[in-house]
Amino acid sequence: MSGRVIRIERISSRKGVTEEPVITAKGYQLADPAHGKHKHHAEHATYVQSLDDAAALIARGFSLRMGAQGKPASLIAPKSLRIIREAELQVS
C-alpha cells in the first residue's frame, strides 16, 4: 500500500462512540510488543509525530492508544485497526 495515511480507525469501536488516535504533547502514543504484558506502562510508550509513522509501527505489531470523548483511552491491537490512505480514497 502506498499513499499518505489520513486516518487510523478502530474496526469495531465501542458502542455509540467514534474512537480516534490519542495525540499527546509528545505525539501519538503506541506500545511496543517487545515489552509483553508490561507494554501498556507509560515508561514503555513510544511516541511518533505523524499518522504515517504510527502506521509503520502498527505494521510491526505496535498497539495504538485510542480514545473518544467521555471514554477512557485504551490500547488497540494492530489486528483491530484499519489504516486509511489518501490513495484509497481517490476515484479513477
N, C-alpha and C positions, 0 to 999 in steps of 0.2 A: 504494500500500500504506500502511496505517496500523497503528498499534499500536506499543507499546514493543518494542524489539529485545531478545530474550532470549538469542540465541546467534548467532554467526557461525561457519560451518563451511567447511572446505575441501571442495570437491566430491569430489575424489579424493585422499584422504590417502595418505601414504607407507604402504607395506605394514606391517601389524601395529601401527600407532600411531593414536591419535586426536589430531589437531593442534588446538590452541586458540590464540586470540589471545594474544600475549605482553603481559603488563602489567608495566611497569617502575615505578620510583619516580616517573617523570614521567607515567605513564599508558600507554594503548595507543599503539603506535608504528606510524605509517604513512609512506609515501613519496610525495612529490608528483611526478606525472608531468612537471611542468614542468622538472624537473632532468635529464630524459632518462637517459642511461646512467650518470649520477652520482647518481641518486635514492637508491641504496642506501647512500650515505655518511652517517655519523652526523650530520654537520653540516647535512644537509638533512632530517633527520627532523622529522615533525610529530607532536605528541602530543595526545591527547584523553582526557578522563576517563570517558567513557561509551561503551557499545556503540552507542547511538543516534547520537552524534557521529561515531563511526567509520563507521557505515553511511552517513551523509550524505556523508562524504568518499569512501568507496568508490564511491558513485553518481556522483561527479565524476571517477573514474578513478584514485584513490589505491590503492596496494597496501598490504596489511596484513602486518605481521610476525607469523608464527605459528610455533609450535614444539610439541614433545612431549617427554616425559621421555626422556632418553637420546639425543635427536636435536638437532642444532643448529637454531636458529630460521632461517627464511628468509622473504623477501618473497613474498607470494602475490598474483598479479594479480587484479583485480576479477572477470574472467570466470571465475575458478576458485573463487569464493566464493559461498556461499548464506547469505542473511540470513533468520533465523527470527524472526518477530514474534509477540508474545503473541496477537494476534487470529487468527493462522493455526492456533493450537493449540486454540482454543475450538470445541467441537462444539455445533451448534444442536439 
